[in-house]
Amino acid sequence: MRPSPESLSVLPLVIGVALSPSTVDAAAFRHAGQPAGLIDNANGDSIYRDAHGSALPGLTWLRESVAEIIFGRPSTKHSDSTSPSVPLSRYRDDVVVRFNVTNSADQVALAQAVNEKRLDVWASTPQFVDIRLQENQLRPLLKLIPSSLQTQWSVLIPDLEEAVRATYPTKGETGEFEGAAENLDAAYNIFFHDYQPLSVITSWMSLMETMFPSIAEMSSIGDSYEGRPIHAFRIGNHSGDNADNSTRKTILVTGGLHGREWISTSTVTYLLWSIITAHGKESMVTKLLKHFDIVFIPVLNPDGYDYTWKTDRLWRKSRQQTKVSVCRGFDLDQAFGFVWDQTKSQVDPCSESYGGDEPFQAVEATRLADWGRNQTEKGVKFVGFLDLHSYSQQILFPYTFTCDEDPPNRENLEELGVGLAKAIRLSSGNFYTVSSACEGTVDRQDDASEATSSSAIDWFYHELHSRYSYQVKLRDTGSYGFLLPRSQIIPTGEEMLNALKYFGDFLLGNNGIESIAKSEDRTTHDKGRVELK
């Protein structure tokens, strides 16, 4: 899919704006009423700035009139405030509560109660379990769990309806960007200002391919159950000595396996944009793309993602029909074929963790696996896999299916995982925990509330020999859950960008941050923030 002829006619202007440096202060990009704490990191530095002090690195592009031509939608300045098409009343009287768990007996008891009530588990870690339910369901749930748990809970989100409403784009906010249309140097970036629907993401990816034809290629790995293309975007320098595409080492970055995890999709697109615009400007990125390809798949579950925009913001699974007509969808991260050992919750088509009755029954999981096999048959070697999810700020490595068996290179996986967490911490001050995927969630027995087997990272690690495979659960740790405010799209993208740069530097044979800190490419801001180039 490519932009219309009208879109192409303004590309010189778009490119000029996109690639020109900007010295606009990051505060100009703050949403009206947004607390400064959502922009500044722990040291008080603007996390929107790159190493050259430019606000929104490489992202100050697309004045309102250009955006209207390319994306076919009204500019923000002249839009009326509209409500999302999703019927928000379905979330009325819903809350999200957190149970603090301290032992395996409590974990199992809570899991059994959750399964009996068929409640929606939002997060499940060794320390806590977050559950969405109606207020009138809380008392019956408490009666089913041990007395030790009946006082160990708190409300995280008291008004789910309003929290859902806040995640959709609000087209009425215009004041904060006054003057942008009259000044190209102050043109703001519209894409990362909000979460974007599937149609806009597709158009944007096509535009990126047009703007960077020498290093970018957009393709499809196949169609979803409902017939939507699953787009992939490959970035790599294939010129000169690098022209042999068939033997390229490749890093795969995926998002959107679960429809409601919007921040994962936005972060993948942010990484795509940041890497493609850094080529030829940042030595580390330029070197990385000389030796590796990076393939970005922002929306692996396009049916589920589209459904969250049009019908149910909190839909998790795909939209494939199951053997139970009233229970649609598969959990794509339970649908891969490595160690197929389904638990009680996973054989129930109405469960949020249902992966199917057999391996690769889910269409989208099959598409990814077939594409991956096809790539390896052509000589592509997957050396790294980052599967982005939300939430809980965790970096998880194989295996998910058992804690009794370690991957052969566990020490290396831990070393790189700790490095990724450190890169994030230096970027934003946020802490991400590091562990195996099994250790990072509650007990994995049949009674577990979020049992996992046949995961994507296990399959890529074992079947395609991707030695460094990770599932990264992004912000936050529960205050917003899956409903992370749009004001955190860029900060989340920035911290993951630093992690991706560390990841790439590690694969290049360096030692990540420590090695870069000693090089000439190290830039230290006045208050101590380290930028990786």
C-alpha positions as CSV (number, residue, x, y, z in Angstrom):
1,M,0.0,0.0,0.0
2,R,1.4,3.4,-1.0
3,P,0.3,7.0,-0.5
4,S,-2.0,8.6,-3.1
5,P,-0.5,10.8,-5.9
6,E,-1.5,13.8,-3.9
7,S,0.5,12.5,-0.9
8,L,3.5,12.0,-3.1
9,S,3.4,15.5,-4.4
10,V,4.1,16.9,-0.9
11,L,6.9,14.5,-0.1
12,P,9.7,17.0,-0.7
13,L,8.1,19.3,1.9
14,V,7.5,16.4,4.3
15,I,11.0,15.2,4.0
16,G,12.4,18.7,4.5
17,V,10.4,19.1,7.7
18,A,11.0,15.6,8.9
19,L,14.8,15.7,8.6
20,S,15.4,19.3,9.6
21,P,16.8,20.0,13.1
22,S,14.5,21.7,15.6
23,T,15.3,23.7,18.7
24,V,11.8,24.0,19.9
25,D,11.6,23.4,23.6
26,A,10.0,20.1,24.6
27,A,7.5,21.9,26.8
28,A,5.8,23.0,23.6
29,F,4.8,19.5,22.9
30,R,3.2,18.9,26.3
31,H,-0.5,18.3,26.2
32,A,-2.7,20.8,27.9
33,G,-2.8,20.1,31.6
34,Q,-0.2,17.4,31.4
35,P,2.0,17.2,34.5
36,A,5.7,18.0,33.9
37,G,6.6,14.8,35.6
38,L,5.4,12.9,32.6
39,I,7.9,14.6,30.4
40,D,10.9,15.0,32.7
41,N,12.9,12.0,34.0
42,A,14.1,11.6,37.5
43,N,17.0,14.0,37.0
44,G,14.8,16.7,35.6
45,D,16.0,16.4,32.1
46,S,13.7,16.4,29.1
47,I,13.5,12.8,27.9
48,Y,12.2,14.2,24.6
49,R,15.6,15.5,23.6
50,D,18.3,13.7,21.6
51,A,22.0,14.1,22.1
52,H,22.1,17.3,20.1
53,G,19.4,19.0,22.2
54,S,16.7,18.8,19.6
55,A,13.2,18.3,20.8
56,L,11.5,15.1,19.6
57,P,14.6,13.8,17.7
58,G,13.8,13.5,14.0
59,L,10.0,13.8,14.7
60,T,9.2,17.5,14.1
61,W,7.4,16.9,10.9
62,L,4.1,17.1,9.1
63,R,2.5,20.5,9.6
64,E,-1.3,20.3,9.8
65,S,-2.0,20.8,6.2
66,V,0.4,18.1,5.1
67,A,-1.0,15.7,7.6
68,E,-4.5,16.3,6.3
69,I,-3.3,15.4,2.7
70,I,-1.4,12.3,3.7
71,F,-3.6,10.8,6.3
72,G,-6.9,11.9,4.9
73,R,-8.2,13.3,8.2
74,P,-8.9,16.8,9.5
75,S,-6.1,18.7,11.1
76,T,-6.2,18.8,14.9
77,K,-6.6,22.6,14.9
78,H,-9.9,22.5,13.1
79,S,-11.4,19.3,14.5
80,D,-14.4,19.0,16.8
81,S,-14.2,16.9,19.9
82,T,-15.6,13.5,19.2
83,S,-16.3,10.4,21.3
84,P,-14.8,7.0,20.5
85,S,-17.0,4.6,18.6
86,V,-16.6,2.0,21.3
87,P,-19.7,2.0,23.6
88,L,-18.1,3.0,26.9
89,S,-21.1,2.1,29.0
90,R,-19.9,-1.5,28.9
91,Y,-17.1,-0.5,31.3
92,R,-19.5,1.3,33.7
93,D,-19.1,0.1,37.3
94,D,-15.9,-1.9,36.4
95,V,-12.8,-1.6,38.5
96,V,-9.3,-3.0,38.5
97,V,-8.1,-4.4,41.8
98,R,-4.7,-5.7,42.9
99,F,-4.2,-8.7,45.2
100,N,-0.8,-9.0,46.9
101,V,0.3,-12.6,47.0
102,T,3.0,-13.9,49.2
103,N,2.9,-17.7,48.9
104,S,2.0,-20.4,46.4
105,A,-1.1,-21.5,48.3
106,D,-2.6,-18.0,48.0
107,Q,-1.6,-17.9,44.3
108,V,-3.4,-21.2,43.6
109,A,-6.5,-20.3,45.6
110,L,-6.8,-16.9,43.9
111,A,-6.3,-18.6,40.5
112,Q,-9.0,-21.1,41.1
113,A,-11.4,-18.4,42.2
114,V,-10.6,-16.3,39.1
115,N,-11.1,-19.2,36.8
116,E,-14.4,-20.1,38.5
117,K,-15.7,-16.5,38.0
118,R,-14.0,-16.2,34.5
119,L,-12.5,-12.9,35.5
120,D,-10.1,-10.9,33.4
121,V,-6.5,-11.1,34.7
122,W,-4.6,-8.0,33.7
123,A,-1.2,-8.9,35.3
124,S,0.2,-11.9,37.2
125,T,3.5,-11.7,38.9
126,P,5.1,-13.4,41.9
127,Q,4.2,-10.4,44.0
128,F,0.7,-9.4,42.8
129,V,-2.2,-10.2,40.6
130,D,-4.4,-7.5,39.0
131,I,-8.0,-8.4,38.1
132,R,-10.7,-6.5,36.3
133,L,-14.2,-7.1,37.5
134,Q,-17.5,-5.3,38.2
135,E,-17.8,-3.8,41.6
136,N,-20.6,-6.2,42.6
137,Q,-18.4,-9.2,41.8
138,L,-15.8,-8.2,44.4
139,R,-17.6,-9.5,47.5
140,P,-18.4,-12.9,45.9
141,L,-14.8,-13.2,44.9
142,L,-13.6,-12.5,48.4
143,K,-15.7,-15.3,49.8
144,L,-13.9,-17.8,47.5
145,I,-10.3,-16.9,48.6
146,P,-8.4,-17.6,51.9
147,S,-8.8,-15.1,54.8
148,S,-5.1,-14.2,54.3
149,L,-6.0,-12.6,51.0
150,Q,-9.3,-11.0,51.9
151,T,-7.6,-7.9,53.2
152,Q,-4.6,-7.9,50.9
153,W,-6.1,-6.0,48.0
154,S,-6.5,-2.5,46.8
155,V,-8.2,-0.6,44.0
156,L,-5.9,0.4,41.1
157,I,-8.5,1.9,38.7
158,P,-11.7,3.0,40.4
159,D,-13.5,4.2,37.2
160,L,-12.6,2.0,34.3
161,E,-15.1,3.8,32.0
162,E,-13.3,7.1,32.3
163,A,-9.8,5.4,32.1
164,V,-10.8,3.8,28.8
165,R,-12.2,7.1,27.4
166,A,-8.9,8.9,28.1
167,T,-6.9,6.6,25.8
168,Y,-8.7,7.5,22.6
169,P,-7.6,10.5,20.6
170,T,-9.3,13.7,21.6
171,K,-9.5,15.9,18.6
172,G,-10.7,18.9,20.5
173,E,-7.3,19.8,22.1
174,T,-6.0,22.6,19.9
175,G,-4.5,25.3,22.1
176,E,-1.2,23.6,22.9
177,F,-0.1,23.7,19.2
178,E,-1.2,27.2,18.3
179,G,1.2,28.6,15.7
180,A,2.5,25.3,14.4
181,A,0.7,25.6,11.1
182,E,2.3,29.0,10.5
183,N,5.9,28.0,11.3
184,L,7.4,25.0,9.7
185,D,10.3,25.0,12.2
186,A,7.7,24.5,14.9
187,A,5.7,21.9,13.1
188,Y,4.7,19.2,15.5
189,N,4.6,15.5,15.1
190,I,1.0,14.2,14.9
191,F,1.7,10.5,14.8
192,F,3.1,10.0,18.3
193,H,0.8,12.6,19.9
194,D,-1.9,9.9,20.1
195,Y,-2.5,6.2,19.8
196,Q,-3.3,5.5,16.1
197,P,-5.9,3.2,14.5
198,L,-4.8,0.5,12.2
199,S,-5.5,2.4,9.0
200,V,-3.3,5.3,10.0
201,I,-0.5,3.0,11.1
202,T,-0.6,1.3,7.7
203,S,-0.5,4.6,5.8
204,W,2.3,5.8,8.0
205,M,4.4,2.7,7.4
206,S,3.9,3.1,3.6
207,L,5.0,6.7,3.8
208,M,8.1,5.7,5.7
209,E,9.0,3.2,2.9
210,T,8.5,6.0,0.3
211,M,10.7,8.4,2.3
212,F,13.5,6.0,2.9
213,P,13.6,3.7,-0.2
214,S,17.3,2.8,0.0
215,I,17.1,1.1,3.4
216,A,13.4,0.3,4.0
217,E,11.0,-2.3,2.7
218,M,7.4,-2.8,3.7
219,S,5.8,-6.2,3.1
220,S,3.1,-8.5,4.5
221,I,3.8,-11.8,6.3
222,G,0.3,-13.0,5.4
223,D,-3.3,-12.1,6.2
224,S,-5.1,-12.4,9.5
225,Y,-8.2,-14.5,10.1
226,E,-10.5,-11.7,8.9
227,G,-8.3,-11.0,5.9
228,R,-6.2,-8.0,7.1
229,P,-2.6,-7.9,6.0
230,I,0.0,-8.3,8.8
231,H,2.6,-5.7,7.8
232,A,6.3,-6.1,8.4
233,F,8.8,-3.3,7.9
234,R,12.5,-4.2,7.2
235,I,15.3,-1.7,7.7
236,G,18.9,-2.5,6.6
237,N,21.7,-1.1,4.5
238,H,21.9,-3.5,1.5
239,S,24.2,-1.4,-0.6
240,G,27.7,-2.3,-1.8
241,D,29.2,-5.1,0.2
242,N,25.9,-5.6,2.1
243,A,23.8,-6.3,-1.0
244,D,23.4,-10.1,-0.3
245,N,20.0,-10.1,1.4
246,S,19.8,-13.8,1.7
247,T,22.4,-14.1,4.4
248,R,21.5,-11.2,6.6
249,K,21.5,-11.5,10.4
250,T,18.1,-10.2,11.6
251,I,16.6,-8.8,14.7
252,L,12.8,-9.1,14.9
253,V,10.7,-6.7,16.9
254,T,7.0,-7.4,17.3
255,G,4.0,-5.7,19.0
256,G,0.3,-6.0,19.2
257,L,0.0,-9.7,19.9
258,H,-2.8,-8.8,22.3
259,G,-5.2,-6.2,20.9
260,R,-5.6,-4.1,24.0
261,E,-1.9,-3.5,24.5
262,W,-1.7,-0.3,22.5
263,I,1.5,0.9,23.9
264,S,3.3,-2.1,22.5
265,T,2.2,-1.1,19.0
266,S,3.0,2.5,19.4
267,T,6.5,1.6,20.8
268,V,7.3,-0.6,17.8
269,T,6.4,2.3,15.5
270,Y,8.5,4.7,17.6
271,L,11.5,2.3,17.4
272,L,11.0,2.0,13.6
273,W,11.0,5.8,13.1
274,S,13.9,6.4,15.4
275,I,16.1,3.8,13.8
276,I,15.3,4.7,10.3
277,T,16.0,8.4,10.9
278,A,19.2,7.7,12.8
279,H,20.8,5.9,9.9
280,G,23.7,7.9,8.5
281,K,23.6,10.2,11.6
282,E,24.4,8.1,14.6
283,S,27.4,5.9,14.1
284,M,26.2,3.0,16.2
285,V,22.9,2.7,14.4
286,T,24.6,3.1,11.0
287,K,27.0,0.3,11.9
288,L,24.2,-1.9,13.2
289,L,22.2,-1.5,9.9
290,K,25.3,-2.3,7.9
291,H,25.6,-5.8,9.6
292,F,22.0,-6.5,10.6
293,D,18.5,-6.1,9.4
294,I,15.8,-5.1,11.8
295,V,12.2,-6.2,11.0
296,F,9.4,-4.4,12.8
297,I,5.9,-5.9,13.0
298,P,3.8,-3.3,14.9
299,V,0.5,-5.2,14.8
300,L,0.7,-9.0,14.7
301,N,-3.0,-9.2,15.7
302,P,-4.7,-6.7,13.4
303,D,-8.2,-8.1,13.9
304,G,-8.0,-7.8,17.6
305,Y,-6.4,-4.4,17.5
306,D,-9.0,-3.0,15.1
307,Y,-11.7,-4.5,17.3
308,T,-10.3,-2.5,20.3
309,W,-10.9,0.7,18.3
310,K,-14.4,-0.1,17.1
311,T,-16.0,-2.3,19.7
312,D,-14.2,-3.3,22.9
313,R,-11.1,-1.3,24.0
314,L,-10.0,-4.1,26.4
315,W,-10.2,-7.0,23.9
316,R,-7.2,-9.3,24.3
317,K,-7.3,-12.2,21.8
318,S,-7.6,-12.5,18.1
319,R,-11.0,-12.6,16.4
320,Q,-10.9,-16.1,15.0
321,Q,-14.0,-18.3,15.6
322,T,-13.6,-21.1,18.1
323,K,-15.6,-24.2,18.7
324,V,-17.8,-22.2,21.0
325,S,-19.8,-19.7,18.9
326,V,-20.1,-17.1,21.6
327,C,-16.4,-17.2,22.6
328,R,-14.2,-15.9,19.8
329,G,-10.5,-15.5,19.6
330,F,-7.2,-17.1,20.5
331,D,-4.4,-15.9,22.8
332,L,-1.6,-15.6,20.2
333,D,1.1,-16.0,22.8
334,Q,-0.3,-19.4,23.8
335,A,-0.7,-20.6,20.2
336,F,2.8,-21.5,19.1
337,G,3.9,-25.1,18.8
338,F,6.8,-25.5,21.2
339,V,5.9,-27.6,24.3
340,W,2.1,-27.9,23.7
341,D,0.8,-28.6,27.2
342,Q,-2.5,-26.9,27.7
343,T,-3.9,-26.2,31.2
344,K,-7.4,-26.1,32.3
345,S,-7.8,-22.4,31.5
346,Q,-6.2,-22.8,28.1
347,V,-8.6,-25.5,26.8
348,D,-11.6,-23.3,27.6
349,P,-12.4,-21.2,24.5
350,C,-14.0,-18.6,26.7
351,S,-10.7,-18.1,28.7
352,E,-8.5,-15.1,27.9
353,S,-5.6,-17.6,27.8
354,Y,-7.1,-20.0,25.2
355,G,-4.5,-20.8,22.7
356,G,-6.4,-23.4,20.7
357,D,-7.0,-27.2,20.8
358,E,-3.8,-27.8,18.9
359,P,-0.6,-26.0,18.0
360,F,-0.9,-23.2,15.5
361,Q,-4.6,-23.3,15.3
362,A,-4.5,-19.5,15.5
363,V,-4.1,-18.0,12.0
364,E,-1.8,-15.1,13.0
365,A,0.6,-17.3,14.9
366,T,0.8,-19.6,11.9
367,R,1.6,-16.7,9.6
368,L,4.5,-15.5,11.8
369,A,5.9,-19.0,12.1
370,D,5.6,-19.8,8.4
371,W,7.2,-16.4,7.5
372,G,10.0,-17.1,10.0
373,R,10.7,-20.6,8.6
374,N,10.6,-19.2,5.1
375,Q,13.1,-16.5,6.0
376,T,15.5,-19.0,7.5
377,E,15.2,-21.3,4.4
378,K,16.5,-18.3,2.4
379,G,19.5,-17.9,4.7
380,V,18.3,-15.3,7.1
381,K,19.5,-15.9,10.6
382,F,17.3,-14.5,13.5
383,V,19.8,-13.5,16.1
384,G,17.5,-11.5,18.3
385,F,13.7,-11.3,19.1
386,L,12.0,-8.6,21.1
387,D,8.3,-9.2,21.7
388,L,6.8,-6.1,23.2
389,H,3.8,-6.3,25.5
390,S,2.3,-4.5,28.5
391,Y,2.3,-4.1,31.3
392,S,4.5,-4.5,34.5
393,Q,7.9,-3.4,33.4
394,Q,9.5,-6.8,33.1
395,I,12.2,-8.2,30.8
396,L,11.6,-11.9,30.4
397,F,13.6,-14.6,28.6
398,P,13.0,-18.3,27.9
399,Y,11.6,-20.5,29.1
400,T,7.9,-19.8,29.7
401,F,6.7,-23.4,29.9
402,T,8.8,-24.6,32.9
403,C,11.1,-23.4,35.7
404,D,12.8,-26.8,35.8
405,E,14.8,-26.4,32.6
406,D,17.2,-23.6,31.7
407,P,18.1,-22.5,28.2
408,P,21.7,-23.4,27.4
409,N,22.8,-19.8,27.3
410,R,20.8,-18.6,30.3
411,E,23.8,-16.7,31.7
412,N,24.1,-14.7,28.4
413,L,20.4,-14.1,28.4
414,E,20.5,-12.8,31.9
415,E,23.6,-10.6,31.2
416,L,21.9,-9.0,28.2
417,G,18.6,-8.6,30.0
418,V,20.3,-6.8,32.9
419,G,22.0,-4.6,30.4
420,L,18.7,-3.7,28.7
421,A,17.2,-2.9,32.1
422,K,20.2,-0.7,32.9
423,A,19.8,1.1,29.5
424,I,16.2,1.9,30.4
425,R,17.1,3.0,33.9
426,L,19.8,5.4,32.6
427,S,17.3,6.8,30.1
428,S,14.2,7.4,32.2
429,G,14.9,6.3,35.8
430,N,12.4,3.5,35.4
431,F,13.2,0.0,36.8
432,Y,12.5,-3.1,34.8
433,T,12.9,-6.5,36.5
434,V,14.7,-9.3,34.7
435,S,14.0,-13.0,35.0
436,S,13.0,-16.0,33.0
437,A,9.4,-15.9,31.8
438,C,8.5,-18.7,34.1
439,E,9.9,-17.0,37.2
440,G,8.4,-13.7,36.2
441,T,4.8,-14.9,36.7
442,V,2.8,-16.8,39.3
443,D,2.9,-20.6,39.7
444,R,2.7,-22.3,36.3
445,Q,0.7,-25.4,37.4
446,D,-2.8,-26.3,36.1
447,D,-4.4,-23.9,38.5
448,A,-2.4,-20.9,37.6
449,S,-4.4,-17.8,36.6
450,E,-2.3,-17.0,33.6
451,A,-0.7,-20.3,32.6
452,T,1.7,-20.1,29.7
453,S,3.0,-22.6,27.2
454,S,3.7,-22.4,23.5
455,S,4.8,-18.8,23.7
456,A,6.4,-16.9,20.8
457,I,9.7,-16.3,22.6
458,D,10.1,-20.0,23.4
459,W,9.3,-21.0,19.8
460,F,11.7,-18.5,18.2
461,Y,14.4,-19.4,20.7
462,H,14.1,-23.2,20.2
463,E,12.8,-23.6,16.6
464,L,14.6,-20.7,14.8
465,H,17.6,-20.6,17.1
466,S,17.2,-16.9,18.0
467,R,19.7,-17.0,20.9
468,Y,18.5,-13.7,22.4
469,S,14.7,-13.8,22.6
470,Y,12.9,-11.6,25.1
471,Q,9.4,-10.6,26.0
472,V,9.4,-7.1,27.3
473,K,6.4,-5.9,29.3
474,L,6.4,-2.1,29.0
475,R,5.0,0.6,31.3
476,D,3.5,0.9,33.8
477,T,3.4,-1.1,37.0
478,G,-0.4,-0.9,37.5
479,S,-1.6,2.7,37.9
480,Y,-3.0,2.7,34.4
481,G,-2.4,-0.9,33.3
482,F,-3.4,-1.4,29.7
483,L,-4.7,2.2,29.5
484,L,-1.4,4.0,29.6
485,P,-2.0,7.7,28.8
486,R,-1.0,8.9,25.4
487,S,1.4,11.4,27.1
488,Q,3.6,8.3,27.8
489,I,3.9,7.1,24.3
490,I,7.1,9.0,23.5
491,P,8.8,8.5,27.0
492,T,8.1,4.7,26.7
493,G,9.5,4.7,23.1
494,E,12.6,6.6,24.3
495,E,13.5,4.2,27.0
496,M,13.0,1.2,24.7
497,L,15.0,3.0,22.0
498,N,18.0,3.1,24.4
499,A,17.4,-0.6,25.2
500,L,17.3,-1.5,21.5
501,K,20.6,0.4,20.9
502,Y,22.1,-1.5,23.8
503,F,20.7,-4.7,22.3
504,G,22.3,-3.9,18.9
505,D,25.6,-2.9,20.4
506,F,25.7,-6.2,22.3
507,L,25.1,-8.1,19.2
508,L,27.9,-6.2,17.4
509,G,30.3,-7.6,20.0
510,N,30.6,-4.8,22.4
511,N,29.4,-4.6,26.0
512,G,26.6,-2.3,25.6
513,I,26.5,0.9,27.7
514,E,29.9,0.4,29.3
515,S,31.7,0.2,26.0
516,I,29.7,3.1,24.5
517,A,30.4,5.2,27.5
518,K,34.1,5.0,26.8
519,S,33.8,5.9,23.1
520,E,33.7,9.3,21.5
521,D,30.0,8.8,20.8
522,R,29.0,9.1,24.4
523,T,27.1,12.2,25.2
524,T,26.3,13.2,28.8
525,H,23.7,15.8,29.5
526,D,24.2,18.5,32.1
527,K,22.3,16.5,34.7
528,G,23.8,13.1,34.0
529,R,21.5,11.5,31.4
530,V,23.4,9.2,29.1
531,E,22.4,9.1,25.4
532,L,23.5,6.1,23.3
533,K,24.4,6.7,19.7
